[in-house]
């Protein structure tokens, strides 16, 4: 591994190299943006222990709730155009934030009733000589009123994978397959995946999970052995890396993939994945990792398949988006091969694991 170039390393190995470099530097504050993406359970546990014993300050941006529950002592939440501080651990934040949202919603509804009632009074009384001063006074009250905004709910997103033609029984046969670049990464691999099975590919960082997928997709050649896809396989492959033309906007990408769609249809497709009008018209290099991931899923919207191959699809996704993706994979009638380090995500989807060691 030490002799490999960075670009040939797996996502998990690259993450460890970057973390290692960062942690060896002398600093007063650690800034970590989604540090658990690509990391396996063993290394997430190590990072938890490191941060809990770190003598100085750290700021972590993460969608990984299990990770946050183990490290957070104070939580800052971006809510609309403000930042709210919760002085307590992540469980305290969950309870306090829920209570805050409930109270804000009650206050919002109460204020809306007051505004509606006051406007109605003004409209009825502003033209009467006997009541015009009272109506003007109430108008001043409205003008000075500090508006309570409705709590912002999670954007609704919809993920669906279109099913194509049916396959025969044995979808993929792997015989004594040896994967790697110069040297074998694991012992020869043998398995058969049958129609409709949903399989998780697991193993520690750098063991060869993504290399196996790239070999099966003929991106790289096997060192030895062979594999056979059934001739009716329609494969939809979701790669681990977000490899999009970042000079384009999401609108332009979807339009390129679907030239027959008009403007309204394209915006509708993007909206299904939580991409707003503003995001749809911004260059991809200005979007967050989670927003780019949703654009990647939007690009698959019209592709029919009977085999899904997804390599770490939950990286960058928030809790709500993960739940929607999980539901889509559970409902998909075809065969699924899923590489993931999040057991809480894949255990409800997959029938069994193929563990590389």
ZAFI-10085 format. One record per residue (C-alpha): residue in three letters; x, y, z; residue number from 1. Coordinates in pm, whole numbers, always signed. Example, Ala and Ser with C-alpha at 12.3 -4.5 7.8 and 13.67 -1.06 7.14 Angstrom:
BEGIN
{residuo:ala&px:+1230&py:-450&pz:+780&num:1}
{residuo:ser&px:+1367&py:-106&pz:+714&num:2}
//
This chain:
BEGIN
{residuo:unk&px:+0&py:+0&pz:+0&num:1}
{residuo:unk&px:+282&py:+243&pz:+86&num:2}
{residuo:unk&px:+411&py:+219&pz:-272&num:3}
{residuo:unk&px:+73&py:+276&pz:-440&num:4}
{residuo:unk&px:-32&py:+612&pz:-579&num:5}
{residuo:unk&px:-319&py:+780&pz:-393&num:6}
{residuo:unk&px:-559&py:+750&pz:-689&num:7}
{residuo:unk&px:-532&py:+369&pz:-685&num:8}
{residuo:unk&px:-632&py:+344&pz:-319&num:9}
{residuo:unk&px:-986&py:+266&pz:-207&num:10}
{residuo:unk&px:-1201&py:+544&pz:-63&num:11}
{residuo:unk&px:-1143&py:+411&pz:+287&num:12}
{residuo:unk&px:-766&py:+395&pz:+244&num:13}
{residuo:unk&px:-757&py:+749&pz:+103&num:14}
{residuo:unk&px:-963&py:+871&pz:+399&num:15}
{residuo:unk&px:-716&py:+708&pz:+640&num:16}
{residuo:unk&px:-417&py:+871&pz:+465&num:17}
{residuo:unk&px:-581&py:+1215&pz:+486&num:18}
{residuo:unk&px:-679&py:+1161&pz:+851&num:19}
{residuo:unk&px:-332&py:+1037&pz:+937&num:20}
{residuo:unk&px:-170&py:+1344&pz:+781&num:21}
{residuo:unk&px:-411&py:+1574&pz:+963&num:22}
{residuo:unk&px:-372&py:+1411&pz:+1303&num:23}
{residuo:unk&px:+7&py:+1421&pz:+1287&num:24}
{residuo:unk&px:+7&py:+1798&pz:+1244&num:25}
{residuo:unk&px:+34&py:+2032&pz:+1541&num:26}
{residuo:unk&px:-294&py:+2219&pz:+1569&num:27}
{residuo:unk&px:-517&py:+2392&pz:+1822&num:28}
{residuo:unk&px:-846&py:+2301&pz:+1653&num:29}
{residuo:unk&px:-937&py:+2000&pz:+1436&num:30}
{residuo:unk&px:-1190&py:+2062&pz:+1158&num:31}
{residuo:unk&px:-1334&py:+1735&pz:+1026&num:32}
{residuo:unk&px:-1588&py:+1732&pz:+743&num:33}
{residuo:unk&px:-1770&py:+1395&pz:+718&num:34}
{residuo:unk&px:-1469&py:+1203&pz:+855&num:35}
{residuo:unk&px:-1650&py:+866&pz:+873&num:36}
{residuo:unk&px:-1729&py:+852&pz:+501&num:37}
{residuo:unk&px:-1554&py:+544&pz:+358&num:38}
{residuo:unk&px:-1427&py:+429&pz:+701&num:39}
{residuo:unk&px:-1509&py:+80&pz:+830&num:40}
{residuo:unk&px:-1641&py:+15&pz:+1182&num:41}
{residuo:unk&px:-1296&py:-60&pz:+1325&num:42}
{residuo:unk&px:-1152&py:+274&pz:+1214&num:43}
{residuo:unk&px:-1461&py:+470&pz:+1315&num:44}
{residuo:unk&px:-1420&py:+323&pz:+1666&num:45}
{residuo:unk&px:-1055&py:+429&pz:+1662&num:46}
{residuo:unk&px:-1150&py:+783&pz:+1556&num:47}
{residuo:unk&px:-1408&py:+801&pz:+1836&num:48}
{residuo:unk&px:-1145&py:+708&pz:+2094&num:49}
{residuo:unk&px:-895&py:+955&pz:+1947&num:50}
{residuo:unk&px:-1139&py:+1248&pz:+1953&num:51}
{residuo:unk&px:-1261&py:+1170&pz:+2304&num:52}
{residuo:unk&px:-903&py:+1180&pz:+2429&num:53}
{residuo:unk&px:-798&py:+1480&pz:+2215&num:54}
{residuo:unk&px:-694&py:+1754&pz:+2461&num:55}
{residuo:unk&px:-788&py:+2048&pz:+2237&num:56}
{residuo:unk&px:-1099&py:+2155&pz:+2048&num:57}
{residuo:unk&px:-1254&py:+1989&pz:+1744&num:58}
{residuo:unk&px:-1543&py:+2072&pz:+1511&num:59}
{residuo:unk&px:-1703&py:+1784&pz:+1322&num:60}
{residuo:unk&px:-1955&py:+1801&pz:+1037&num:61}
{residuo:unk&px:-2129&py:+1464&pz:+1003&num:62}
{residuo:unk&px:-2451&py:+1286&pz:+908&num:63}
{residuo:unk&px:-2341&py:+974&pz:+1099&num:64}
{residuo:unk&px:-2569&py:+977&pz:+1404&num:65}
{residuo:unk&px:-2408&py:+677&pz:+1576&num:66}
{residuo:unk&px:-2071&py:+851&pz:+1549&num:67}
{residuo:unk&px:-2205&py:+1185&pz:+1673&num:68}
{residuo:unk&px:-2371&py:+1022&pz:+1975&num:69}
{residuo:unk&px:-2027&py:+903&pz:+2087&num:70}
{residuo:unk&px:-1830&py:+1227&pz:+2045&num:71}
{residuo:unk&px:-2053&py:+1535&pz:+2067&num:72}
{residuo:unk&px:-2063&py:+1749&pz:+2379&num:73}
{residuo:unk&px:-2216&py:+2054&pz:+2210&num:74}
{residuo:unk&px:-2428&py:+2056&pz:+1891&num:75}
{residuo:unk&px:-2469&py:+2347&pz:+1650&num:76}
{residuo:unk&px:-2759&py:+2318&pz:+1406&num:77}
{residuo:unk&px:-2802&py:+2517&pz:+1086&num:78}
{residuo:unk&px:-3174&py:+2591&pz:+1086&num:79}
{residuo:unk&px:-3293&py:+2815&pz:+803&num:80}
{residuo:unk&px:-3073&py:+3123&pz:+818&num:81}
{residuo:unk&px:-2967&py:+3087&pz:+1181&num:82}
{residuo:unk&px:-2734&py:+2871&pz:+1390&num:83}
{residuo:unk&px:-2879&py:+2723&pz:+1707&num:84}
{residuo:unk&px:-2654&py:+2596&pz:+1987&num:85}
{residuo:unk&px:-2750&py:+2300&pz:+2207&num:86}
{residuo:unk&px:-2525&py:+2267&pz:+2510&num:87}
{residuo:unk&px:-2531&py:+1892&pz:+2561&num:88}
{residuo:unk&px:-2465&py:+1564&pz:+2384&num:89}
{residuo:unk&px:-2638&py:+1444&pz:+2067&num:90}
{residuo:unk&px:-2925&py:+1273&pz:+2250&num:91}
{residuo:unk&px:-2990&py:+1596&pz:+2440&num:92}
{residuo:unk&px:-2997&py:+1782&pz:+2107&num:93}
{residuo:unk&px:-3249&py:+1537&pz:+1955&num:94}
{residuo:unk&px:-3492&py:+1583&pz:+2243&num:95}
{residuo:unk&px:-3441&py:+1958&pz:+2281&num:96}
{residuo:unk&px:-3463&py:+2024&pz:+1907&num:97}
{residuo:unk&px:-3785&py:+1825&pz:+1878&num:98}
{residuo:unk&px:-3937&py:+2023&pz:+2166&num:99}
{residuo:unk&px:-3817&py:+2350&pz:+2011&num:100}
{residuo:unk&px:-3976&py:+2264&pz:+1675&num:101}
{residuo:unk&px:-4306&py:+2169&pz:+1841&num:102}
{residuo:unk&px:-4315&py:+2495&pz:+2037&num:103}
{residuo:unk&px:-4221&py:+2699&pz:+1731&num:104}
{residuo:unk&px:-4499&py:+2534&pz:+1527&num:105}
{residuo:unk&px:-4756&py:+2612&pz:+1800&num:106}
{residuo:unk&px:-4634&py:+2974&pz:+1819&num:107}
{residuo:unk&px:-4642&py:+3002&pz:+1437&num:108}
{residuo:unk&px:-5003&py:+2875&pz:+1416&num:109}
{residuo:unk&px:-5112&py:+3105&pz:+1700&num:110}
{residuo:unk&px:-4951&py:+3408&pz:+1536&num:111}
{residuo:unk&px:-5103&py:+3325&pz:+1195&num:112}
{residuo:unk&px:-5451&py:+3317&pz:+1354&num:113}
{residuo:unk&px:-5380&py:+3655&pz:+1520&num:114}
{residuo:unk&px:-5258&py:+3805&pz:+1190&num:115}
{residuo:unk&px:-5559&py:+3675&pz:+999&num:116}
{residuo:unk&px:-5804&py:+3801&pz:+1263&num:117}
{residuo:unk&px:-5632&py:+4143&pz:+1278&num:118}
{residuo:unk&px:-5626&py:+4184&pz:+899&num:119}
{residuo:unk&px:-5993&py:+4095&pz:+886&num:120}
{residuo:unk&px:-6070&py:+4360&pz:+1151&num:121}
{residuo:unk&px:-5866&py:+4624&pz:+964&num:122}
{residuo:unk&px:-6040&py:+4549&pz:+636&num:123}
{residuo:unk&px:-6385&py:+4583&pz:+793&num:124}
{residuo:unk&px:-6314&py:+4896&pz:+996&num:125}
{residuo:unk&px:-6053&py:+5107&pz:+813&num:126}
{residuo:unk&px:-6313&py:+5295&pz:+605&num:127}
{residuo:unk&px:-6553&py:+5372&pz:+891&num:128}
{residuo:unk&px:-6502&py:+5712&pz:+1050&num:129}
{residuo:unk&px:-6592&py:+5580&pz:+1395&num:130}
{residuo:unk&px:-6341&py:+5291&pz:+1386&num:131}
{residuo:unk&px:-6068&py:+5403&pz:+1145&num:132}
{residuo:unk&px:-5828&py:+5510&pz:+1423&num:133}
{residuo:unk&px:-5860&py:+5171&pz:+1591&num:134}
{residuo:unk&px:-5797&py:+4998&pz:+1258&num:135}
{residuo:unk&px:-5490&py:+5214&pz:+1191&num:136}
{residuo:unk&px:-5357&py:+5131&pz:+1538&num:137}
{residuo:unk&px:-5390&py:+4760&pz:+1471&num:138}
{residuo:unk&px:-5217&py:+4802&pz:+1133&num:139}
{residuo:unk&px:-4920&py:+4958&pz:+1316&num:140}
{residuo:unk&px:-4916&py:+4659&pz:+1553&num:141}
{residuo:unk&px:-4901&py:+4424&pz:+1253&num:142}
{residuo:unk&px:-4622&py:+4626&pz:+1088&num:143}
{residuo:unk&px:-4411&py:+4603&pz:+1404&num:144}
{residuo:unk&px:-4486&py:+4235&pz:+1464&num:145}
{residuo:unk&px:-4183&py:+4007&pz:+1468&num:146}
{residuo:unk&px:-4284&py:+3726&pz:+1235&num:147}
{residuo:unk&px:-4248&py:+3368&pz:+1358&num:148}
{residuo:unk&px:-4150&py:+3143&pz:+1070&num:149}
{residuo:unk&px:-4289&py:+2797&pz:+1020&num:150}
{residuo:unk&px:-4033&py:+2528&pz:+1117&num:151}
{residuo:unk&px:-3851&py:+2398&pz:+811&num:152}
{residuo:unk&px:-3928&py:+2031&pz:+751&num:153}
{residuo:unk&px:-3694&py:+1789&pz:+574&num:154}
{residuo:unk&px:-3724&py:+1818&pz:+198&num:155}
{residuo:unk&px:-3930&py:+1529&pz:+69&num:156}
{residuo:unk&px:-3734&py:+1314&pz:-172&num:157}
{residuo:unk&px:-3835&py:+1016&pz:-380&num:158}
{residuo:unk&px:-3594&py:+747&pz:-501&num:159}
{residuo:unk&px:-3710&py:+469&pz:-728&num:160}
{residuo:unk&px:-3513&py:+224&pz:-944&num:161}
{residuo:unk&px:-3700&py:+120&pz:-1257&num:162}
{residuo:unk&px:-3712&py:-256&pz:-1307&num:163}
{residuo:unk&px:-3643&py:-392&pz:-1655&num:164}
{residuo:unk&px:-3678&py:-745&pz:-1794&num:165}
{residuo:unk&px:-3664&py:-1052&pz:-1573&num:166}
{residuo:unk&px:-3349&py:-1267&pz:-1553&num:167}
{residuo:unk&px:-3290&py:-1639&pz:-1516&num:168}
{residuo:unk&px:-3191&py:-1803&pz:-1187&num:169}
{residuo:unk&px:-2811&py:-1766&pz:-1171&num:170}
{residuo:unk&px:-2741&py:-1397&pz:-1226&num:171}
{residuo:unk&px:-2368&py:-1398&pz:-1144&num:172}
{residuo:unk&px:-2120&py:-1685&pz:-1112&num:173}
{residuo:unk&px:-1772&py:-1617&pz:-973&num:174}
{residuo:unk&px:-1509&py:-1892&pz:-998&num:175}
{residuo:unk&px:-1168&py:-1874&pz:-826&num:176}
{residuo:unk&px:-1154&py:-1502&pz:-899&num:177}
{residuo:unk&px:-834&py:-1329&pz:-790&num:178}
{residuo:unk&px:-858&py:-951&pz:-764&num:179}
{residuo:unk&px:-594&py:-684&pz:-718&num:180}
{residuo:unk&px:-359&py:-460&pz:-910&num:181}
{residuo:unk&px:-9&py:-606&pz:-893&num:182}
{residuo:unk&px:-64&py:-851&pz:-609&num:183}
{residuo:unk&px:-375&py:-1043&pz:-497&num:184}
{residuo:unk&px:-575&py:-862&pz:-230&num:185}
{residuo:unk&px:-763&py:-1168&pz:-100&num:186}
{residuo:unk&px:-780&py:-1544&pz:-148&num:187}
{residuo:unk&px:-960&py:-1670&pz:-462&num:188}
{residuo:unk&px:-1329&py:-1576&pz:-449&num:189}
{residuo:unk&px:-1616&py:-1814&pz:-528&num:190}
{residuo:unk&px:-1988&py:-1742&pz:-509&num:191}
{residuo:unk&px:-2316&py:-1747&pz:-702&num:192}
{residuo:unk&px:-2573&py:-1469&pz:-675&num:193}
{residuo:unk&px:-2922&py:-1571&pz:-779&num:194}
{residuo:unk&px:-3221&py:-1380&pz:-914&num:195}
{residuo:unk&px:-3374&py:-1138&pz:-663&num:196}
{residuo:unk&px:-3104&py:-1185&pz:-399&num:197}
{residuo:unk&px:-2977&py:-877&pz:-218&num:198}
{residuo:unk&px:-2617&py:-917&pz:-108&num:199}
{residuo:unk&px:-2387&py:-698&pz:+103&num:200}
{residuo:unk&px:-2014&py:-699&pz:+24&num:201}
{residuo:unk&px:-1832&py:-625&pz:+350&num:202}
{residuo:unk&px:-1476&py:-615&pz:+481&num:203}
{residuo:unk&px:-1223&py:-376&pz:+627&num:204}
{residuo:unk&px:-1087&py:-74&pz:+441&num:205}
{residuo:unk&px:-848&py:-163&pz:+159&num:206}
{residuo:unk&px:-944&py:-532&pz:+153&num:207}
{residuo:unk&px:-1075&py:-506&pz:-203&num:208}
{residuo:unk&px:-1452&py:-443&pz:-191&num:209}
{residuo:unk&px:-1444&py:-170&pz:-457&num:210}
{residuo:unk&px:-1177&py:-361&pz:-650&num:211}
{residuo:unk&px:-1410&py:-662&pz:-666&num:212}
{residuo:unk&px:-1693&py:-444&pz:-798&num:213}
{residuo:unk&px:-1465&py:-277&pz:-1057&num:214}
{residuo:unk&px:-1347&py:-621&pz:-1167&num:215}
{residuo:unk&px:-1704&py:-746&pz:-1206&num:216}
{residuo:unk&px:-1784&py:-431&pz:-1406&num:217}
{residuo:unk&px:-1472&py:-491&pz:-1624&num:218}
{residuo:unk&px:-1321&py:-158&pz:-1522&num:219}
{residuo:unk&px:-1006&py:-349&pz:-1421&num:220}
{residuo:unk&px:-890&py:-697&pz:-1525&num:221}
{residuo:unk&px:-881&py:-991&pz:-1282&num:222}
{residuo:unk&px:-541&py:-1136&pz:-1194&num:223}
{residuo:unk&px:-684&py:-1485&pz:-1243&num:224}
{residuo:unk&px:-1010&py:-1680&pz:-1237&num:225}
{residuo:unk&px:-1332&py:-1580&pz:-1411&num:226}
{residuo:unk&px:-1690&py:-1464&pz:-1365&num:227}
{residuo:unk&px:-2004&py:-1482&pz:-1576&num:228}
{residuo:unk&px:-2306&py:-1254&pz:-1586&num:229}
{residuo:unk&px:-2633&py:-1398&pz:-1716&num:230}
{residuo:unk&px:-2692&py:-1269&pz:-2070&num:231}
{residuo:unk&px:-3014&py:-1091&pz:-1972&num:232}
{residuo:unk&px:-2848&py:-881&pz:-1700&num:233}
{residuo:unk&px:-2926&py:-508&pz:-1718&num:234}
{residuo:unk&px:-2679&py:-357&pz:-1471&num:235}
{residuo:unk&px:-2708&py:-15&pz:-1311&num:236}
{residuo:unk&px:-2375&py:+68&pz:-1146&num:237}
{residuo:unk&px:-2345&py:+339&pz:-881&num:238}
{residuo:unk&px:-1976&py:+415&pz:-825&num:239}
{residuo:unk&px:-1827&py:+515&pz:-491&num:240}
{residuo:unk&px:-1663&py:+837&pz:-615&num:241}
{residuo:unk&px:-1875&py:+1135&pz:-716&num:242}
{residuo:unk&px:-1742&py:+1170&pz:-1070&num:243}
{residuo:unk&px:-1955&py:+1442&pz:-1230&num:244}
{residuo:unk&px:-1869&py:+1719&pz:-1476&num:245}
{residuo:unk&px:-1847&py:+1991&pz:-1213&num:246}
{residuo:unk&px:-1849&py:+2283&pz:-1457&num:247}
{residuo:unk&px:-2210&py:+2199&pz:-1544&num:248}
{residuo:unk&px:-2526&py:+2254&pz:-1343&num:249}
{residuo:unk&px:-2753&py:+1968&pz:-1231&num:250}
{residuo:unk&px:-3012&py:+2099&pz:-1480&num:251}
{residuo:unk&px:-2762&py:+2072&pz:-1767&num:252}
{residuo:unk&px:-2657&py:+1720&pz:-1666&num:253}
{residuo:unk&px:-3013&py:+1588&pz:-1649&num:254}
{residuo:unk&px:-3099&py:+1761&pz:-1978&num:255}
{residuo:unk&px:-2797&py:+1599&pz:-2146&num:256}
{residuo:unk&px:-2909&py:+1254&pz:-2024&num:257}
{residuo:unk&px:-3275&py:+1321&pz:-2114&num:258}
{residuo:unk&px:-3279&py:+1552&pz:-2421&num:259}
{residuo:unk&px:-3650&py:+1479&pz:-2477&num:260}
{residuo:unk&px:-3743&py:+1630&pz:-2136&num:261}
{residuo:unk&px:-3860&py:+1991&pz:-2126&num:262}
{residuo:unk&px:-3758&py:+2239&pz:-1856&num:263}
{residuo:unk&px:-4052&py:+2159&pz:-1630&num:264}
{residuo:unk&px:-3988&py:+1782&pz:-1646&num:265}
{residuo:unk&px:-3617&py:+1822&pz:-1566&num:266}
{residuo:unk&px:-3686&py:+2044&pz:-1264&num:267}
{residuo:unk&px:-3951&py:+1794&pz:-1152&num:268}
{residuo:unk&px:-3700&py:+1506&pz:-1166&num:269}
{residuo:unk&px:-3445&py:+1704&pz:-964&num:270}
{residuo:unk&px:-3711&py:+1812&pz:-712&num:271}
{residuo:unk&px:-3795&py:+1445&pz:-647&num:272}
{residuo:unk&px:-3440&py:+1407&pz:-516&num:273}
{residuo:unk&px:-3450&py:+1722&pz:-302&num:274}
{residuo:unk&px:-3269&py:+1948&pz:-551&num:275}
{residuo:unk&px:-3429&py:+2294&pz:-537&num:276}
{residuo:unk&px:-3455&py:+2538&pz:-828&num:277}
{residuo:unk&px:-3156&py:+2732&pz:-694&num:278}
{residuo:unk&px:-2939&py:+2418&pz:-662&num:279}
{residuo:unk&px:-3046&py:+2297&pz:-1007&num:280}
{residuo:unk&px:-2898&py:+2608&pz:-1168&num:281}
{residuo:unk&px:-2572&py:+2628&pz:-975&num:282}
{residuo:unk&px:-2243&py:+2472&pz:-1094&num:283}
{residuo:unk&px:-2189&py:+2130&pz:-933&num:284}
{residuo:unk&px:-1865&py:+2246&pz:-773&num:285}
{residuo:unk&px:-2070&py:+2478&pz:-547&num:286}
{residuo:unk&px:-2291&py:+2196&pz:-414&num:287}
{residuo:unk&px:-2230&py:+1985&pz:-103&num:288}
{residuo:unk&px:-2137&py:+1617&pz:-115&num:289}
{residuo:unk&px:-2492&py:+1521&pz:-20&num:290}
{residuo:unk&px:-2643&py:+1738&pz:-294&num:291}
{residuo:unk&px:-2406&py:+1591&pz:-555&num:292}
{residuo:unk&px:-2500&py:+1241&pz:-440&num:293}
{residuo:unk&px:-2868&py:+1323&pz:-494&num:294}
{residuo:unk&px:-2786&py:+1452&pz:-844&num:295}
{residuo:unk&px:-2613&py:+1119&pz:-916&num:296}
{residuo:unk&px:-2927&py:+933&pz:-814&num:297}
{residuo:unk&px:-3137&py:+1168&pz:-1028&num:298}
{residuo:unk&px:-2924&py:+1066&pz:-1329&num:299}
{residuo:unk&px:-3035&py:+704&pz:-1277&num:300}
{residuo:unk&px:-3405&py:+799&pz:-1268&num:301}
{residuo:unk&px:-3493&py:+678&pz:-1621&num:302}
{residuo:unk&px:-3254&py:+381&pz:-1640&num:303}
{residuo:unk&px:-3419&py:+38&pz:-1636&num:304}
{residuo:unk&px:-3225&py:-244&pz:-1472&num:305}
{residuo:unk&px:-3259&py:-587&pz:-1316&num:306}
{residuo:unk&px:-2926&py:-572&pz:-1129&num:307}
{residuo:unk&px:-2821&py:-285&pz:-903&num:308}
{residuo:unk&px:-2458&py:-249&pz:-797&num:309}
{residuo:unk&px:-2404&py:+27&pz:-541&num:310}
{residuo:unk&px:-2065&py:+110&pz:-392&num:311}
{residuo:unk&px:-2101&py:+302&pz:-63&num:312}
{residuo:unk&px:-2418&py:+487&pz:-174&num:313}
{residuo:unk&px:-2488&py:+639&pz:+170&num:314}
{residuo:unk&px:-2173&py:+852&pz:+182&num:315}
{residuo:unk&px:-2272&py:+1220&pz:+223&num:316}
{residuo:unk&px:-2643&py:+1138&pz:+267&num:317}
{residuo:unk&px:-2840&py:+1262&pz:+567&num:318}
{residuo:unk&px:-3063&py:+1039&pz:+780&num:319}
{residuo:unk&px:-3382&py:+1114&pz:+587&num:320}
{residuo:unk&px:-3222&py:+1045&pz:+247&num:321}
{residuo:unk&px:-3074&py:+718&pz:+376&num:322}
{residuo:unk&px:-3416&py:+600&pz:+490&num:323}
{residuo:unk&px:-3568&py:+682&pz:+151&num:324}
{residuo:unk&px:-3284&py:+499&pz:-29&num:325}
{residuo:unk&px:-3321&py:+200&pz:+204&num:326}
{residuo:unk&px:-3694&py:+179&pz:+127&num:327}
{residuo:unk&px:-3624&py:+200&pz:-249&num:328}
{residuo:unk&px:-3376&py:-90&pz:-231&num:329}
{residuo:unk&px:-3609&py:-303&pz:-19&num:330}
{residuo:unk&px:-3888&py:-250&pz:-274&num:331}
{residuo:unk&px:-3667&py:-313&pz:-579&num:332}
{residuo:unk&px:-3763&py:-656&pz:-725&num:333}
{residuo:unk&px:-3428&py:-723&pz:-893&num:334}
{residuo:unk&px:-3087&py:-835&pz:-772&num:335}
{residuo:unk&px:-2883&py:-600&pz:-552&num:336}
{residuo:unk&px:-2509&py:-604&pz:-479&num:337}
{residuo:unk&px:-2433&py:-346&pz:-211&num:338}
{residuo:unk&px:-2096&py:-237&pz:-76&num:339}
{residuo:unk&px:-2144&py:-60&pz:+256&num:340}
{residuo:unk&px:-1971&py:-11&pz:+591&num:341}
{residuo:unk&px:-2301&py:+84&pz:+759&num:342}
{residuo:unk&px:-2454&py:-232&pz:+902&num:343}
{residuo:unk&px:-2754&py:-36&pz:+1029&num:344}
{residuo:unk&px:-2827&py:+50&pz:+665&num:345}
{residuo:unk&px:-2773&py:-279&pz:+483&num:346}
{residuo:unk&px:-2895&py:-532&pz:+741&num:347}
{residuo:unk&px:-3261&py:-454&pz:+666&num:348}
{residuo:unk&px:-3203&py:-473&pz:+290&num:349}
{residuo:unk&px:-2973&py:-767&pz:+229&num:350}
{residuo:unk&px:-3037&py:-1140&pz:+251&num:351}
{residuo:unk&px:-2675&py:-1221&pz:+338&num:352}
{residuo:unk&px:-2317&py:-1088&pz:+339&num:353}
{residuo:unk&px:-2013&py:-1183&pz:+137&num:354}
{residuo:unk&px:-1730&py:-1088&pz:+373&num:355}
{residuo:unk&px:-1386&py:-1032&pz:+221&num:356}
{residuo:unk&px:-1096&py:-1108&pz:+455&num:357}
//
